[in-house]
């Protein structure tokens, strides 16, 4: 599952910057002096916005499809935590059930779904493949 949100990038002649706005995420805006810098800043802004939503246990807005936008992906740790939480919920499992199937304590599994602490090892990814019945890593 690829997680990406549409962003509108517009050059501001007066300020000489590239402004970035995420239409699906109110208040998620940033800018960069160059387009490349704006894209990098957009990934950071998106990651922090999504982390904030998850920390506050708010409903994560679904990304829309909009013409004239650029798709921006969050940082890998954030994307993985979002993916894992969605996969677990789609499977109808609680945190405790997922932890039990993975063979770890509840708190260990909970860290995997936290964008600030999610950093699974290859061994953990292989275990998650068995829990959710899908390939995550092809080596």
SULURHU-V86628 format. One record per run of one state. SS is the DSSP state (H for helix, E for strand, L for the rest). FROM is the first residue (numbers start at 1). LEN is the number of residues. If there is no record, write none. Layout:
BEGIN
<<SS | FROM | LEN> <SS | FROM | LEN>>
END
This chain:
BEGIN
<<L | 1 | 4> <E | 5 | 8> <L | 13 | 4> <E | 17 | 5> <L | 22 | 7> <E | 29 | 4> <L | 33 | 2> <H | 35 | 21> <L | 56 | 14> <E | 70 | 3> <L | 73 | 3> <H | 76 | 15> <L | 91 | 4> <H | 95 | 8> <L | 103 | 3> <H | 106 | 7> <L | 113 | 9> <H | 122 | 11> <L | 133 | 7>>
END
